[in-house]
Amino acid sequence: MIVVMIAVMYFMLIRPENKKKKAAEEMRSSLKVGDTITTIGGIVGTICAVKEQTIVMETGADRVRIEFTKWAISSKGTQSTEEAPVTEKEEKKEKKDKKDKK
């Protein structure tokens, strides 16, 4: 019974975590100049230079350059949590609903 529990823990917890780590490491090692990235702190920018352990990232229109270690890179591309744009019809309906609740 204990062997079965250990096997279940391995396949449910340990193995998926190792796969995530391996995928993240592959993503970080494949970074190249010009890629858009997001850091673990939420900073979005474009890579200007890639070094062995660090990358130099350019952010925003003011072209600020920041150096990060590779492990601080969360994802390649930008992460978006924005909702879909609200149409005028939906906006009017929401205002009407709020008015009715008062």
N, CA, C and O atoms as CSV, one atom per row, in Angstrom:
chain,resi,resn,atom,element,x,y,z
A,1,MET,N,N,0.818,-1.197,0.000
A,1,MET,CA,C,0.000,0.000,0.000
A,1,MET,C,C,0.869,1.271,0.000
A,1,MET,O,O,0.550,2.243,-0.683
A,2,ILE,N,N,1.956,1.254,0.763
A,2,ILE,CA,C,2.842,2.417,0.833
A,2,ILE,C,C,3.513,2.647,-0.518
A,2,ILE,O,O,3.698,3.793,-0.930
A,3,VAL,N,N,3.876,1.580,-1.204
A,3,VAL,CA,C,4.508,1.692,-2.515
A,3,VAL,C,C,3.547,2.347,-3.519
A,3,VAL,O,O,3.964,3.164,-4.340
A,4,VAL,N,N,2.285,1.989,-3.448
A,4,VAL,CA,C,1.278,2.570,-4.335
A,4,VAL,C,C,1.134,4.061,-4.054
A,4,VAL,O,O,1.038,4.859,-4.986
A,5,MET,N,N,1.117,4.444,-2.786
A,5,MET,CA,C,1.006,5.865,-2.422
A,5,MET,C,C,2.212,6.657,-2.922
A,5,MET,O,O,2.055,7.777,-3.409
A,6,ILE,N,N,3.396,6.097,-2.809
A,6,ILE,CA,C,4.604,6.770,-3.291
A,6,ILE,C,C,4.556,6.918,-4.810
A,6,ILE,O,O,4.937,7.960,-5.344
A,7,ALA,N,N,4.091,5.882,-5.506
A,7,ALA,CA,C,3.979,5.943,-6.965
A,7,ALA,C,C,2.967,7.009,-7.391
A,7,ALA,O,O,3.208,7.753,-8.341
A,8,VAL,N,N,1.851,7.080,-6.697
A,8,VAL,CA,C,0.834,8.085,-7.003
A,8,VAL,C,C,1.389,9.485,-6.772
A,8,VAL,O,O,1.176,10.378,-7.592
A,9,MET,N,N,2.095,9.683,-5.672
A,9,MET,CA,C,2.690,10.993,-5.392
A,9,MET,C,C,3.693,11.363,-6.486
A,9,MET,O,O,3.752,12.518,-6.910
A,10,TYR,N,N,4.474,10.397,-6.938
A,10,TYR,CA,C,5.459,10.669,-7.978
A,10,TYR,C,C,4.769,11.133,-9.256
A,10,TYR,O,O,5.158,12.147,-9.834
A,11,PHE,N,N,3.745,10.398,-9.704
A,11,PHE,CA,C,3.088,10.727,-10.966
A,11,PHE,C,C,2.165,11.937,-10.860
A,11,PHE,O,O,1.893,12.579,-11.874
A,12,MET,N,N,1.679,12.265,-9.676
A,12,MET,CA,C,0.767,13.398,-9.527
A,12,MET,C,C,1.470,14.688,-9.122
A,12,MET,O,O,0.989,15.769,-9.460
A,13,LEU,N,N,2.572,14.613,-8.422
A,13,LEU,CA,C,3.227,15.810,-7.899
A,13,LEU,C,C,4.623,16.046,-8.459
A,13,LEU,O,O,4.893,17.114,-9.009
A,14,ILE,N,N,5.486,15.098,-8.333
A,14,ILE,CA,C,6.903,15.298,-8.652
A,14,ILE,C,C,7.138,15.369,-10.157
A,14,ILE,O,O,7.823,16.280,-10.621
A,15,ARG,N,N,6.601,14.456,-10.916
A,15,ARG,CA,C,6.852,14.405,-12.357
A,15,ARG,C,C,6.345,15.648,-13.090
A,15,ARG,O,O,7.088,16.205,-13.898
A,16,PRO,N,N,5.110,16.109,-12.845
A,16,PRO,CA,C,4.649,17.331,-13.534
A,16,PRO,C,C,5.496,18.560,-13.185
A,16,PRO,O,O,5.735,19.412,-14.041
A,17,GLU,N,N,5.939,18.651,-11.949
A,17,GLU,CA,C,6.778,19.782,-11.537
A,17,GLU,C,C,8.107,19.764,-12.289
A,17,GLU,O,O,8.584,20.811,-12.727
A,18,ASN,N,N,8.704,18.591,-12.441
A,18,ASN,CA,C,9.953,18.475,-13.183
A,18,ASN,C,C,9.765,18.845,-14.655
A,18,ASN,O,O,10.653,19.450,-15.256
A,19,LYS,N,N,8.617,18.487,-15.243
A,19,LYS,CA,C,8.335,18.842,-16.630
A,19,LYS,C,C,8.223,20.358,-16.781
A,19,LYS,O,O,8.730,20.922,-17.750
A,20,LYS,N,N,7.559,21.023,-15.827
A,20,LYS,CA,C,7.427,22.484,-15.877
A,20,LYS,C,C,8.786,23.161,-15.777
A,20,LYS,O,O,9.063,24.119,-16.498
A,21,LYS,N,N,9.627,22.665,-14.888
A,21,LYS,CA,C,10.967,23.236,-14.730
A,21,LYS,C,C,11.780,23.072,-16.005
A,21,LYS,O,O,12.484,23.993,-16.419
A,22,LYS,N,N,11.685,21.905,-16.627
A,22,LYS,CA,C,12.440,21.647,-17.847
A,22,LYS,C,C,11.957,22.544,-18.985
A,22,LYS,O,O,12.769,23.071,-19.745
A,23,ALA,N,N,10.651,22.717,-19.104
A,23,ALA,CA,C,10.099,23.581,-20.156
A,23,ALA,C,C,10.516,25.035,-19.939
A,23,ALA,O,O,10.836,25.736,-20.900
A,24,ALA,N,N,10.515,25.495,-18.687
A,24,ALA,CA,C,10.919,26.869,-18.386
A,24,ALA,C,C,12.395,27.075,-18.705
A,24,ALA,O,O,12.776,28.118,-19.236
A,25,GLU,N,N,13.216,26.099,-18.388
A,25,GLU,CA,C,14.652,26.198,-18.666
A,25,GLU,C,C,14.916,26.225,-20.174
A,25,GLU,O,O,15.772,26.977,-20.640
A,26,GLU,N,N,14.187,25.412,-20.933
A,26,GLU,CA,C,14.330,25.414,-22.389
A,26,GLU,C,C,13.916,26.768,-22.974
A,26,GLU,O,O,14.570,27.284,-23.880
A,27,MET,N,N,12.817,27.343,-22.447
A,27,MET,CA,C,12.355,28.644,-22.920
A,27,MET,C,C,13.416,29.706,-22.643
A,27,MET,O,O,13.704,30.535,-23.506
A,28,ARG,N,N,13.998,29.685,-21.440
A,28,ARG,CA,C,15.006,30.687,-21.068
A,28,ARG,C,C,16.284,30.531,-21.879
A,28,ARG,O,O,16.946,31.523,-22.186
A,29,SER,N,N,16.635,29.310,-22.227
A,29,SER,CA,C,17.863,29.114,-23.002
A,29,SER,C,C,17.668,29.456,-24.480
A,29,SER,O,O,18.645,29.670,-25.198
A,30,SER,N,N,16.419,29.510,-24.937
A,30,SER,CA,C,16.154,29.814,-26.345
A,30,SER,C,C,15.884,31.296,-26.589
A,30,SER,O,O,15.537,31.671,-27.709
A,31,LEU,N,N,16.033,32.147,-25.576
A,31,LEU,CA,C,15.793,33.582,-25.749
A,31,LEU,C,C,16.822,34.174,-26.699
A,31,LEU,O,O,18.000,33.818,-26.665
A,32,LYS,N,N,16.355,35.089,-27.551
A,32,LYS,CA,C,17.262,35.750,-28.483
A,32,LYS,C,C,16.889,37.225,-28.593
A,32,LYS,O,O,15.808,37.631,-28.167
A,33,VAL,N,N,17.774,38.012,-29.156
A,33,VAL,CA,C,17.560,39.448,-29.305
A,33,VAL,C,C,16.307,39.691,-30.146
A,33,VAL,O,O,16.113,39.064,-31.188
A,34,GLY,N,N,15.467,40.602,-29.680
A,34,GLY,CA,C,14.237,40.943,-30.389
A,34,GLY,C,C,12.990,40.285,-29.828
A,34,GLY,O,O,11.878,40.689,-30.168
A,35,ASP,N,N,13.151,39.270,-28.968
A,35,ASP,CA,C,11.991,38.608,-28.359
A,35,ASP,C,C,11.329,39.534,-27.354
A,35,ASP,O,O,12.008,40.288,-26.657
A,36,THR,N,N,10.013,39.479,-27.278
A,36,THR,CA,C,9.263,40.192,-26.246
A,36,THR,C,C,9.084,39.234,-25.085
A,36,THR,O,O,8.667,38.091,-25.271
A,37,ILE,N,N,9.405,39.711,-23.865
A,37,ILE,CA,C,9.341,38.850,-22.685
A,37,ILE,C,C,8.598,39.541,-21.552
A,37,ILE,O,O,8.404,40.757,-21.559
A,38,THR,N,N,8.187,38.737,-20.581
A,38,THR,CA,C,7.583,39.227,-19.354
A,38,THR,C,C,8.378,38.655,-18.194
A,38,THR,O,O,8.661,37.457,-18.161
A,39,THR,N,N,8.743,39.513,-17.233
A,39,THR,CA,C,9.496,39.041,-16.070
A,39,THR,C,C,8.542,38.557,-14.994
A,39,THR,O,O,7.330,38.738,-15.105
A,40,ILE,N,N,9.086,37.940,-13.950
A,40,ILE,CA,C,8.249,37.463,-12.857
A,40,ILE,C,C,7.623,38.618,-12.090
A,40,ILE,O,O,6.647,38.428,-11.364
A,41,GLY,N,N,8.180,39.814,-12.247
A,41,GLY,CA,C,7.623,41.012,-11.613
A,41,GLY,C,C,6.587,41.709,-12.469
A,41,GLY,O,O,5.982,42.686,-12.028
A,42,GLY,N,N,6.366,41.225,-13.696
A,42,GLY,CA,C,5.352,41.802,-14.569
A,42,GLY,C,C,5.881,42.849,-15.527
A,42,GLY,O,O,5.088,43.493,-16.215
A,43,ILE,N,N,7.182,43.045,-15.600
A,43,ILE,CA,C,7.761,44.020,-16.512
A,43,ILE,C,C,7.825,43.405,-17.904
A,43,ILE,O,O,8.324,42.294,-18.082
A,44,VAL,N,N,7.316,44.135,-18.883
A,44,VAL,CA,C,7.288,43.667,-20.266
A,44,VAL,C,C,8.280,44.483,-21.070
A,44,VAL,O,O,8.351,45.703,-20.922
A,45,GLY,N,N,9.051,43.815,-21.925
A,45,GLY,CA,C,10.017,44.525,-22.753
A,45,GLY,C,C,10.576,43.647,-23.844
A,45,GLY,O,O,10.179,42.494,-24.011
A,46,THR,N,N,11.515,44.222,-24.588
A,46,THR,CA,C,12.160,43.536,-25.700
A,46,THR,C,C,13.624,43.293,-25.358
A,46,THR,O,O,14.286,44.166,-24.796
A,47,ILE,N,N,14.123,42.127,-25.690
A,47,ILE,CA,C,15.511,41.777,-25.385
A,47,ILE,C,C,16.454,42.532,-26.314
A,47,ILE,O,O,16.269,42.543,-27.531
A,48,CYS,N,N,17.488,43.176,-25.713
A,48,CYS,CA,C,18.517,43.900,-26.476
A,48,CYS,C,C,19.803,43.105,-26.563
A,48,CYS,O,O,20.497,43.153,-27.579
A,49,ALA,N,N,20.131,42.368,-25.500
A,49,ALA,CA,C,21.367,41.589,-25.475
A,49,ALA,C,C,21.151,40.356,-24.612
A,49,ALA,O,O,20.436,40.400,-23.611
A,50,VAL,N,N,21.780,39.254,-25.013
A,50,VAL,CA,C,21.703,38.009,-24.258
A,50,VAL,C,C,23.122,37.633,-23.848
A,50,VAL,O,O,24.014,37.495,-24.684
A,51,LYS,N,N,23.309,37.468,-22.530
A,51,LYS,CA,C,24.597,37.035,-21.999
A,51,LYS,C,C,24.422,35.629,-21.444
A,51,LYS,O,O,23.342,35.049,-21.546
A,52,GLU,N,N,25.482,35.080,-20.855
A,52,GLU,CA,C,25.420,33.704,-20.368
A,52,GLU,C,C,24.369,33.524,-19.267
A,52,GLU,O,O,23.551,32.608,-19.349
A,53,GLN,N,N,24.377,34.365,-18.257
A,53,GLN,CA,C,23.448,34.241,-17.129
A,53,GLN,C,C,22.424,35.363,-17.063
A,53,GLN,O,O,21.480,35.279,-16.277
A,54,THR,N,N,22.579,36.405,-17.861
A,54,THR,CA,C,21.680,37.558,-17.802
A,54,THR,C,C,21.212,37.955,-19.196
A,54,THR,O,O,21.756,37.520,-20.211
A,55,ILE,N,N,20.178,38.801,-19.208
A,55,ILE,CA,C,19.704,39.410,-20.440
A,55,ILE,C,C,19.535,40.900,-20.182
A,55,ILE,O,O,19.302,41.313,-19.046
A,56,VAL,N,N,19.652,41.700,-21.223
A,56,VAL,CA,C,19.391,43.134,-21.131
A,56,VAL,C,C,18.096,43.381,-21.881
A,56,VAL,O,O,17.949,43.010,-23.045
A,57,MET,N,N,17.148,44.024,-21.179
A,57,MET,CA,C,15.817,44.228,-21.724
A,57,MET,C,C,15.540,45.716,-21.844
A,57,MET,O,O,15.918,46.497,-20.971
A,58,GLU,N,N,14.885,46.105,-22.920
A,58,GLU,CA,C,14.496,47.492,-23.154
A,58,GLU,C,C,12.999,47.601,-22.932
A,58,GLU,O,O,12.224,46.830,-23.498
A,59,THR,N,N,12.587,48.566,-22.103
A,59,THR,CA,C,11.174,48.703,-21.785
A,59,THR,C,C,10.634,50.040,-22.263
A,59,THR,O,O,11.349,51.042,-22.251
A,60,GLY,N,N,9.411,50.057,-22.673
A,60,GLY,CA,C,8.671,51.267,-22.975
A,60,GLY,C,C,9.230,52.142,-24.074
A,60,GLY,O,O,10.234,51.827,-24.712
A,61,ALA,N,N,8.537,53.262,-24.272
A,61,ALA,CA,C,8.899,54.209,-25.319
A,61,ALA,C,C,10.133,55.017,-24.946
A,61,ALA,O,O,10.808,55.553,-25.826
A,62,ASP,N,N,10.442,55.113,-23.647
A,62,ASP,CA,C,11.609,55.891,-23.231
A,62,ASP,C,C,12.906,55.093,-23.338
A,62,ASP,O,O,13.982,55.605,-23.027
A,63,ARG,N,N,12.803,53.845,-23.775
A,63,ARG,CA,C,13.947,52.980,-24.073
A,63,ARG,C,C,14.880,52.774,-22.883
A,63,ARG,O,O,16.100,52.821,-23.035
A,64,VAL,N,N,14.326,52.553,-21.733
A,64,VAL,CA,C,15.115,52.244,-20.544
A,64,VAL,C,C,15.627,50.817,-20.678
A,64,VAL,O,O,14.870,49.913,-21.032
A,65,ARG,N,N,16.900,50.615,-20.398
A,65,ARG,CA,C,17.485,49.270,-20.472
A,65,ARG,C,C,17.746,48.756,-19.068
A,65,ARG,O,O,18.331,49.450,-18.236
A,66,ILE,N,N,17.304,47.526,-18.814
A,66,ILE,CA,C,17.438,46.897,-17.506
A,66,ILE,C,C,18.058,45.523,-17.708
A,66,ILE,O,O,17.720,44.813,-18.656
A,67,GLU,N,N,18.971,45.151,-16.807
A,67,GLU,CA,C,19.592,43.834,-16.882
A,67,GLU,C,C,18.941,42.911,-15.859
A,67,GLU,O,O,18.818,43.259,-14.685
A,68,PHE,N,N,18.524,41.724,-16.317
A,68,PHE,CA,C,17.888,40.727,-15.461
A,68,PHE,C,C,18.646,39.413,-15.567
A,68,PHE,O,O,19.267,39.124,-16.589
A,69,THR,N,N,18.588,38.622,-14.505
A,69,THR,CA,C,19.093,37.255,-14.608
A,69,THR,C,C,18.054,36.443,-15.379
A,69,THR,O,O,16.870,36.778,-15.376
A,70,LYS,N,N,18.493,35.395,-16.025
A,70,LYS,CA,C,17.585,34.609,-16.856
A,70,LYS,C,C,16.474,33.938,-16.047
A,70,LYS,O,O,15.371,33.744,-16.558
A,71,TRP,N,N,16.752,33.584,-14.798
A,71,TRP,CA,C,15.718,32.889,-14.019
A,71,TRP,C,C,14.551,33.822,-13.692
A,71,TRP,O,O,13.492,33.351,-13.278
A,72,ALA,N,N,14.724,35.144,-13.870
A,72,ALA,CA,C,13.655,36.096,-13.578
A,72,ALA,C,C,12.679,36.262,-14.744
A,72,ALA,O,O,11.734,37.045,-14.647
A,73,ILE,N,N,12.893,35.543,-15.832
A,73,ILE,CA,C,12.007,35.635,-16.987
A,73,ILE,C,C,10.856,34.661,-16.799
A,73,ILE,O,O,11.060,33.458,-16.637
A,74,SER,N,N,9.646,35.198,-16.824
A,74,SER,CA,C,8.458,34.388,-16.604
A,74,SER,C,C,7.984,33.713,-17.882
A,74,SER,O,O,7.713,32.512,-17.901
A,75,SER,N,N,7.886,34.503,-18.955
A,75,SER,CA,C,7.380,33.926,-20.196
A,75,SER,C,C,7.877,34.703,-21.394
A,75,SER,O,O,8.300,35.855,-21.295
A,76,LYS,N,N,7.810,34.035,-22.526
A,76,LYS,CA,C,8.149,34.646,-23.800
A,76,LYS,C,C,6.858,35.219,-24.351
A,76,LYS,O,O,5.835,34.535,-24.354
A,77,GLY,N,N,6.883,36.454,-24.816
A,77,GLY,CA,C,5.662,37.115,-25.257
A,77,GLY,C,C,5.045,37.847,-24.083
A,77,GLY,O,O,5.572,37.794,-22.972
A,78,THR,N,N,3.948,38.522,-24.314
A,78,THR,CA,C,3.303,39.275,-23.239
A,78,THR,C,C,2.154,38.474,-22.667
A,78,THR,O,O,1.483,37.730,-23.381
A,79,GLN,N,N,1.935,38.630,-21.387
A,79,GLN,CA,C,0.809,37.982,-20.737
A,79,GLN,C,C,-0.306,39.001,-20.640
A,79,GLN,O,O,-0.089,40.118,-20.170
A,80,SER,N,N,-1.472,38.638,-21.069
A,80,SER,CA,C,-2.601,39.564,-21.070
A,80,SER,C,C,-3.709,39.015,-20.192
A,80,SER,O,O,-4.155,37.880,-20.363
A,81,THR,N,N,-4.145,39.839,-19.248
A,81,THR,CA,C,-5.282,39.461,-18.404
A,81,THR,C,C,-6.440,40.405,-18.643
A,81,THR,O,O,-7.402,40.428,-17.875
A,82,GLU,N,N,-6.348,41.186,-19.708
A,82,GLU,CA,C,-7.400,42.135,-20.020
A,82,GLU,C,C,-8.635,41.391,-20.495
A,82,GLU,O,O,-8.556,40.326,-21.108
A,83,GLU,N,N,-9.795,41.997,-20.188
A,83,GLU,CA,C,-11.041,41.430,-20.668
A,83,GLU,C,C,-11.293,41.943,-22.078
A,83,GLU,O,O,-10.655,42.896,-22.526
A,84,ALA,N,N,-12.214,41.313,-22.761
A,84,ALA,CA,C,-12.567,41.755,-24.102
A,84,ALA,C,C,-13.148,43.161,-24.037
A,84,ALA,O,O,-13.797,43.508,-23.050
A,85,PRO,N,N,-12.930,43.974,-25.061
A,85,PRO,CA,C,-13.466,45.329,-25.057
A,85,PRO,C,C,-14.981,45.318,-24.947
A,85,PRO,O,O,-15.654,44.474,-25.538
A,86,VAL,N,N,-15.499,46.252,-24.196
A,86,VAL,CA,C,-16.934,46.351,-23.977
A,86,VAL,C,C,-17.541,47.178,-25.099
A,86,VAL,O,O,-17.048,48.261,-25.415
A,87,THR,N,N,-18.606,46.671,-25.698
A,87,THR,CA,C,-19.280,47.415,-26.760
A,87,THR,C,C,-20.179,48.478,-26.139
A,87,THR,O,O,-20.496,48.423,-24.950
A,88,GLU,N,N,-20.586,49.447,-26.959
A,88,GLU,CA,C,-21.435,50.528,-26.463
A,88,GLU,C,C,-22.759,49.991,-25.941
A,88,GLU,O,O,-23.283,50.482,-24.941
A,89,LYS,N,N,-23.294,48.991,-26.613
A,89,LYS,CA,C,-24.569,48.404,-26.210
A,89,LYS,C,C,-24.459,47.790,-24.810
A,89,LYS,O,O,-25.329,47.996,-23.963
A,90,GLU,N,N,-23.377,47.032,-24.576
A,90,GLU,CA,C,-23.162,46.417,-23.271
A,90,GLU,C,C,-22.937,47.476,-22.200
A,90,GLU,O,O,-23.397,47.330,-21.068
A,91,GLU,N,N,-22.223,48.550,-22.565
A,91,GLU,CA,C,-21.941,49.621,-21.615
A,91,GLU,C,C,-23.241,50.298,-21.178
A,91,GLU,O,O,-23.429,50.573,-19.992
A,92,LYS,N,N,-24.142,50.569,-22.132
A,92,LYS,CA,C,-25.429,51.196,-21.811
A,92,LYS,C,C,-26.259,50.280,-20.925
A,92,LYS,O,O,-26.928,50.741,-19.999
A,93,LYS,N,N,-26.215,48.972,-21.212
A,93,LYS,CA,C,-26.975,48.007,-20.420
A,93,LYS,C,C,-26.467,47.962,-18.980
A,93,LYS,O,O,-27.258,47.900,-18.039
A,94,GLU,N,N,-25.124,47.994,-18.811
A,94,GLU,CA,C,-24.542,47.993,-17.467
A,94,GLU,C,C,-24.942,49.239,-16.697
A,94,GLU,O,O,-25.267,49.155,-15.513
A,95,LYS,N,N,-24.923,50.400,-17.355
A,95,LYS,CA,C,-25.322,51.650,-16.698
A,95,LYS,C,C,-26.786,51.589,-16.278
A,95,LYS,O,O,-27.147,52.036,-15.189
A,96,LYS,N,N,-27.624,51.036,-17.144
A,96,LYS,CA,C,-29.039,50.917,-16.844
A,96,LYS,C,C,-29.254,49.989,-15.650
A,96,LYS,O,O,-30.063,50.287,-14.771
A,97,ASP,N,N,-28.530,48.857,-15.613
A,97,ASP,CA,C,-28.643,47.924,-14.494
A,97,ASP,C,C,-28.209,48.563,-13.188
A,97,ASP,O,O,-28.840,48.351,-12.153
A,98,LYS,N,N,-27.139,49.343,-13.224
A,98,LYS,CA,C,-26.673,50.025,-12.017
A,98,LYS,C,C,-27.697,51.041,-11.537
A,98,LYS,O,O,-27.920,51.197,-10.336
A,99,LYS,N,N,-28.322,51.738,-12.499
A,99,LYS,CA,C,-29.336,52.757,-12.172
A,99,LYS,C,C,-30.552,52.082,-11.522
A,99,LYS,O,O,-31.114,52.597,-10.555
A,100,ASP,N,N,-30.945,50.941,-12.061
A,100,ASP,CA,C,-32.109,50.214,-11.542
A,100,ASP,C,C,-31.854,49.684,-10.124
A,100,ASP,O,O,-32.779,49.614,-9.315
A,101,LYS,N,N,-30.614,49.315,-9.822
A,101,LYS,CA,C,-30.276,48.794,-8.499
A,101,LYS,C,C,-30.349,49.860,-7.424
A,101,LYS,O,O,-30.609,49.560,-6.259
A,102,LYS,N,N,-30.120,51.101,-7.812
A,102,LYS,CA,C,-30.165,52.212,-6.846
A,102,LYS,C,C,-31.579,52.484,-6.523
A,102,LYS,O,O,-31.869,53.379,-5.729
